[in-house]
Amino acid sequence: MKAKKRLRQSRSTGKPTKGQAERIDRLKRGECVCCWINRQQGRPTAYFGGCDAHHLLSGGRRRGHGYTIAGCPWHHRGVKPYDGMTDAQATEHFGPSLAHGSKPFHAIYGTDDELLALQEQLLASEVSP
């Protein structure tokens, strides 16, 4: 019996340009765009520093390095901010996590394009994120 050849998994985007890498670095050092929205609405924020750069998708593939938003570990990957907190408690306090479902996440925070537009405004005004 022949062994199956394993295909290498790759990302749908290549290496970022210098400008894209700088933008991603700014996102990672800034505030989560969802936490920023929460703060504007008088709601608590999940994290106070350090974010992931979430690549937005189209048809299940990354749209490119320029299509990224800042997401804290909770809003991006579903990592609870406090030990012992359940997913339901974290969702109640901090809003839904994208990792637990895109429909509830987008119902609260807006579409990918709306989040990207907000992220661009925040970066342009040099307000956190």
VOGU-3710 file (C-alpha; in Angstrom, 3 decimals, decimal comma):
1> mkakkrlrqs> 0,000/0,000/0,000  1,316/3,411/-0,981  1,612/6,076/1,679  -0,462/9,168/1,056  1,563/12,214/0,226  0,920/14,949/2,735  0,225/18,333/1,235  1,804/21,312/2,908  -0,705/23,695/4,331  -0,114/27,245/3,315
11> rstgkptkgq> -1,784/30,534/3,914  -3,653/32,308/1,197  -1,424/35,354/1,550  2,293/35,578/1,027  4,849/37,447/3,041  3,695/40,982/3,928  5,422/43,987/2,401  7,337/46,306/4,718  4,348/48,673/4,906  1,939/45,834/5,599
21> aeridrlkrg> 4,232/44,422/8,285  4,393/47,844/9,966  0,587/48,109/9,876  0,230/44,625/11,406  2,732/45,566/14,114  0,665/48,673/14,951  -2,453/46,518/15,211  -0,755/44,051/17,545  0,382/46,851/19,862  -2,986/48,597/19,843
31> ecvccwinrq> -6,430/48,009/21,231  -8,879/45,426/19,955  -11,374/47,112/17,636  -14,258/45,275/19,379  -13,048/46,385/22,814  -12,832/49,936/21,412  -16,487/49,672/20,314  -17,419/48,304/23,765  -15,638/51,204/25,474  -17,472/53,757/23,307
41> qgrptayfgg> -20,763/52,165/24,403  -19,806/52,149/28,102  -19,267/48,381/28,161  -16,234/46,607/29,663  -13,236/45,651/27,554  -11,780/42,158/27,552  -8,063/43,006/27,369  -5,860/46,009/27,930  -3,005/45,457/25,524  -1,690/43,142/22,893
51> cdahhllsgg> -3,808/41,972/19,998  -3,848/39,526/17,150  -4,030/40,780/13,584  -7,181/39,096/12,277  -7,085/38,631/8,498  -10,520/39,161/6,986  -11,785/36,503/4,607  -13,576/36,329/1,294  -14,761/32,930/0,127  -12,829/31,270/2,946
61> rrrghgytia> -9,514/32,807/1,881  -7,608/35,692/3,372  -8,212/38,934/1,506  -4,628/40,075/2,060  -2,455/41,684/4,714  -4,091/45,069/4,169  -7,426/43,571/5,235  -6,658/43,044/8,906  -8,219/44,282/12,124  -6,956/44,214/15,701
71> gcpwhhrgvk> -8,607/41,515/17,801  -7,836/40,690/21,423  -7,492/37,026/22,385  -11,149/36,899/23,499  -12,770/38,549/20,480  -10,476/36,815/17,970  -9,751/33,335/19,356  -12,181/32,905/22,270  -9,497/32,934/24,989  -11,321/33,929/28,170
81> pydgmtdaqa> -9,877/36,978/29,936  -10,165/35,523/33,449  -9,541/32,037/34,832  -12,719/30,272/35,867  -14,920/32,370/33,574  -17,236/30,428/31,285  -17,725/31,265/27,609  -21,279/32,390/28,427  -20,021/34,744/31,164  -17,326/36,175/28,894
91> tehfgpslah> -19,870/36,711/26,115  -22,276/38,423/28,518  -19,598/40,806/29,839  -17,439/41,430/26,767  -19,601/40,524/23,771  -19,322/37,544/21,446  -16,081/36,009/20,227  -15,572/35,455/16,509  -14,205/32,007/17,389  -17,600/30,997/18,785
101> gskpfhaiyg> -19,610/32,061/15,752  -19,466/34,746/13,118  -23,217/35,502/13,106  -23,496/36,666/16,744  -20,132/38,437/16,439  -21,142/40,389/13,324  -24,609/41,137/14,741  -22,952/43,079/17,578  -19,821/44,532/15,932  -20,782/44,912/12,266
111> tddellalqe> -19,633/43,406/8,996  -16,020/42,753/8,094  -16,064/45,798/5,818  -17,518/48,007/8,579  -14,880/46,790/11,045  -12,131/47,358/8,475  -13,381/50,903/7,793  -13,397/51,644/11,538  -9,923/50,144/11,919  -8,653/52,359/9,097
121> qllasevsp> -10,187/55,454/10,724  -8,572/54,616/14,041  -5,186/54,011/12,465  -5,418/57,230/10,438  -6,317/59,307/13,481  -3,595/57,578/15,536  -6,179/56,802/18,165  -5,865/53,369/19,700  -5,959/50,802/18,065
//
